[in-house]
Amino acid sequence: MINNPSHPKKGHLKTKECKFTKAGIEYIDYKDTDTLLRFINDQGKILPRRVTGNSARHQRQFSTAVKRARFMALIPYVTENLR
């Protein structure tokens, strides 16, 4: 595949779209636990931007919302099987 413009270069990934921007969400609410749990892995860790495709603005709002929901005991800090 020498000089084929349709073939992506090695190391370049397809850019993902921010799901919050696409849905028109302005503010990520910490009380919406169903949405928050979609972006947390099975251990309870916050998934990074490069995995989820969130914009930087929404990723900051999301991480703050998760931390608030954890503090208010709406979602656990770690899963039950890790305790």
C-alpha positions in Angstrom: 0.0 0.0 0.0 2.5 2.6 -1.1 1.1 6.2 -1.4 -2.5 5.1 -1.4 -4.5 8.1 -0.2 -7.5 6.1 0.8 -5.4 3.9 3.2 -5.0 5.5 6.6 -1.5 6.0 7.9 -0.2 3.7 10.6 -1.0 5.2 14.1 -3.9 7.4 12.9 -7.2 6.5 14.4 -10.6 7.5 13.2 -11.9 10.4 15.2 -14.9 9.6 17.3 -17.9 11.9 17.8 -18.8 13.2 21.2 -22.1 11.6 22.2 -23.1 14.5 24.4 -22.6 17.1 21.6 -24.5 14.9 19.1 -27.4 14.5 21.5 -27.4 18.3 22.2 -26.7 17.9 25.9 -25.4 21.2 27.4 -24.9 20.1 31.1 -24.1 16.6 32.4 -26.2 16.0 35.5 -24.7 13.9 38.4 -28.2 12.5 39.2 -28.4 10.8 35.8 -26.7 7.6 36.8 -27.7 5.6 33.8 -25.7 7.9 31.5 -22.8 8.1 33.9 -22.5 4.3 34.2 -22.2 4.0 30.4 -18.8 5.7 30.5 -17.4 3.9 33.5 -15.6 0.5 33.1 -16.4 -2.7 35.1 -14.0 -1.7 37.9 -15.6 1.7 38.4 -12.9 3.7 36.6 -13.7 6.7 34.4 -13.0 5.9 30.8 -10.6 8.3 29.0 -11.5 10.6 26.1 -9.6 8.6 23.6 -11.8 5.6 24.3 -15.2 7.3 24.7 -14.7 10.0 22.0 -16.0 12.8 24.3 -15.0 16.3 23.7 -12.7 17.9 26.2 -15.4 20.1 27.6 -17.9 17.3 28.1 -15.2 15.0 29.5 -14.4 17.5 32.2 -18.1 17.9 33.0 -18.5 14.1 33.0 -15.6 13.5 35.4 -17.0 16.1 37.8 -20.4 14.6 37.6 -19.1 11.1 38.4 -17.1 12.4 41.4 -20.2 14.2 42.7 -22.4 11.1 42.2 -19.8 8.9 44.0 -19.8 11.4 46.9 -23.6 11.4 47.1 -23.5 7.5 47.0 -25.5 7.3 43.8 -22.8 5.2 42.2 -20.1 3.2 43.9 -16.4 4.1 44.0 -15.4 0.5 43.2 -17.5 -2.5 42.2 -18.7 -5.1 44.7 -16.4 -7.9 43.5 -13.3 -5.7 44.2 -14.1 -5.0 47.8 
